[in-house]
Amino acid sequence: MQLRHARSILFLPASNARAIAKARTLPCDMLVLDLEDSVADDAKDDARDGAVAALAEGFGGRITSVRINVEGMPWHGVEMIAVKGSAADYVVLPKVEYPKQVKDVASVTQKPVIAMIESARGVLAAAEIAAAEGCAGLFMGLNDLRRDLGIPPSAGREGLSHAMQAVVLAARAAGIAVFDGVFNRLDDEAGLERECAEGHALGFDGKTLIHPGQVTVANQIFGPDTQALADARRLIAAATGGAERFEGRMIETMHVEEAQALIARADAVGQ
């Protein structure tokens, strides 16, 4: 599966063997084995070894990645070496603010990098980060971004909308994938649905998640629906080239390409 086709990206503490085992039964498109915030300092070494072992065992064709600690932390170097020798598809780098951070990690790990944009400085440099050698995608780190911008945790996402759109623009200009931030309220399915719909409308490819119970909603909202797929197939069948009328609207080559991309995404996720 291409990274841009991923609808649901589930973060798991690499120190939690039970959660990792359960992830093999979940319908998520991508997994992030986390060595950073969700793992206590005294568990970092065991978590790193556990992540490498779990990746070697495999995750049934799901896209896999490891989130390492940032440069300057005592585990950064050894984690890069471990990821290099692992079966991970990607390495996730938190708190990225400069293109060089991406280039350095890609050079050492020999893995494509997904950069997390989590600060005002990161947002302002998003275009350069997205274009950096080795950068394959961007994650919005909205919890840290809220704190950096001084937005209360209880506030909605209105104050983040400019930053979110800027990161989507940066990813699209560089031709790479981009994913919405996590939803923190675990028992609010309606809120999760609203936030996924908002992220989809902003142009994100999918959503990062922190709980298995959030996977189904993300898959549903970021995946093509039945009606849209039927419309796409009819449009492709009807198109003869150039501008023409189709079911009461004008279409051209661009609309055919959009329909083809929608069908390709559905095929990639088994819809």
Beta strands, then each sheet from edge to edge (+ up, - down):
strand 1: 8-13
strand 2: 30-34
strand 3: 63-67
strand 4: 90-93
strand 5: 113-117
strand 6: 135-140
strand 7: 177-180
strand 8: 206-209
strand 9: 244-246
strand 10: 249-251
sheet 1: 1+ 2+ 3+ 4+ 5+ 6+ 7+ 8+ 1+
sheet 2: 9+ 10-
end
